[in-house]
Every structure is written in structure tokens, then in C-alpha cells.
Amino acid sequence: MTDALAGINILVTRPQHQAARLSEKIRAEGGNPVLFPVLEIQDLEDRQPLLSLIDRLHEFHLAVFVSPNAVDKAMSLIVAKETPQSLLPALKMVAVGQGTVKALKKFGVESVIAPTVRFDSEALLDMAELRQVEGKRVVIFRGEGGRELLGETLKKRGAILEYVSCYRRARPDADVVQSLKSWKKMKIGGITITSSEGLRNLFEMLDESGRAWLTATPLFAPHERIAQTARTLGVAQVILTEMGDEGLLQGLLDYFRSPGKGKASLAFQQKHE
């Protein structure tokens, strides 16, 4: 480890239960992670549709998990039903990203279909296992709402598709006024954002002064879709990184190792305060 981030405060906006790993990595490089979740992952008020689907999980050929949260919420119930993968010989597990693969492995699922290069719905749909799905029954475990691209494309390819919600996302009820005063005082050097929805939440939580601060602060995003949302909202410095906590950390290291980057970003913020 190095001191590449020494003295630099980084706003970490992951949901609270998912922020520890990135925070530890930033701290190991000498930086100071400042936690401010912009998404809350909440249980469903009515889990009966999810429980009913789990009861007939044996009917499906493919079970797609869109996120680690989907795995945590669904697999805990599947395990509680004593329905290990060994009792579902025809069911293949599918994950959108490597974080979701790791989450499945925690539940003993070792064989997972997942992209190895890009980690999104588009990459998953490019895989051979997702191209030949005509007549196959597919269930997508996800949060309430979400993108329709994956499901709509699979239906066009002939899959018999069902969605099932495992959790809901919500905007946290936080005192952002006091937080913003603190961020300005400590001179936040960069913001890490891991979802477009979370970025929009943060933008909506801030007043005009806060939005001016946000758009003047370097923002690190692990996907082009998030980066594009940031540009649309007016963020002046958007740094696209590789996926996952490792990608975000490397993006931070590359940026702040560049001569004068830290000072330049703070000067840019001060100019726009």
C-alpha cells in the first residue's frame, strides 16, 4: 500500500452495509473515507410474491440475479426453505456482475454464468448462454423497478420470463445541510458514485449551493451510464473507472497521483462556491 491518497477526503456514497470494503481500501492508501449513503436497501412490505416464487423455483431453467442485494435478500429465503442448488439440478444461476458472483458464492453457489469483462446487462446478453433461451423459463431477481433491458431482450429471444422483487430502494432521510457544511470545511477531494439512482438522490437532497458544490467536485463512476448521468446533471469533472471497489480505488489513485490534481480540484471547487 502507498500514501497516494494521504490527506485527501473521499465521499463514499454506497449503501451503508456495502461501504466498508471501499472505505478500508481508501484508508489503506492514506485517504479519509467520508460515509454518506445515498441509497437505502429496504425489505419489501409484502414478501409473499417472492416466497411463492421460491416455492416453485424448480420450474425454472435460469435464475438471474441483478445485484448482490438481490442475492442477499433472495438466497437467504431460498436457504431457509432448504432448497439448496443440489435439489434444483436443472436451474442455472446467472449474475450480472462479479460482485453478484461473490455474493452467490457466500451461499455455496460455485457455478455461475456471468460476464468476465464488462459487468452490465448488455454484457450478459452477449453471452452464449443467454442467446439460446427460446422456450426456457427465466426468473429475474431484482429490486422494485429497475431497468427492463435484460428482461425485454430475453422475452424477444423466446424466453418465458418472470420478474420478482426482493427489496426496494429508497432515498435516505439525512441532514444534508449540516453534512454539506462539513464537506466544504474539510475540502472533499472526490466523490464515488456507484449508481445513477444514487447520484440523482444526492442531487435532489442538495439545495442550489450544494448542487454547485457537487458539480464542481471530481466524481468517480464505475460505469459509462453513471458517468453520463453525472454529465447530464452538470458535473464538470467525471472520471470513468473500472468496475467494482478495485476499479474505483484505482481511478482515485491514478487521478490523485497526477501532479497537482488534488490542489487543482480544490481550487476548482473554491472558484465555484
C-alpha positions, 0 to 999 in steps of 0.5 A: 500500500502507498500514501497516494491518497494521504490527506485527501477526503473521499465521499463514499456514497454506497449503501451503508452495509456495502461501504466498508470494503471501499472505505478500508481500501481508501484508508489503506492508501492514506485517504479519509473515507467520508460515509454518506449513503445515498441509497437505502436497501429496504425489505419489501412490505409484502414478501409473499410474491417472492416466497411463492416464487421460491416455492416453485423455483424448480420450474425454472431453467435460469435464475438471474440475479441483478445485484448482490442485494438481490442475492442477499435478500433472495438466497437467504429465503431460498436457504431457509426453505432448504432448497439448496442448488443440489435439489434444483439440478436443472436451474442455472444461476446467472449474475450480472456482475462479479460482485453478484458472483461473490455474493452467490458464492457466500451461499455455496453457489460455485457455478455461475454464468456471468460476464468476465469483462464488462459487468452490465446487462448488455454484457450478459446478453452477449453471452452464449448462454443467454442467446439460446433461451427460446422456450426456457423459463427465466426468473429475474431477481431484482429490486422494485423497478429497475431497468427492463433491458435484460428482461425485454431482450430475453422475452424477444429471444423466446424466453418465458420470463418472470420478474420478482422483487426482493427489496426496494430502494429508497432515498435516505432521510439525512441532514444534508445541510449540516453534512454539506457544511462539513464537506466544504470545511474539510475540502472533499477531494472526490466523490464515488458514485456507484449508481445513477439512482444514487447520484440523482438522490444526492442531487435532489437532497442538495439545495442550489449551493450544494448542487454547485458544490457537487458539480464542481467536485471530481466524481468517480463512476464505475460505469459509462451510464453513471458517468453520463448521468453525472454529465447530464446533471452538470458535473464538470469533472467525471472520471470513468473507472473500472468496475467494482471497489478495485476499479474505483480505488484505482481511478482515485489513485491514478487521478490523485497521483497526477501532479497537482490534481488534488490542489487543482480540484480544490481550487476548482471547487473554491472558484465555484462556491 
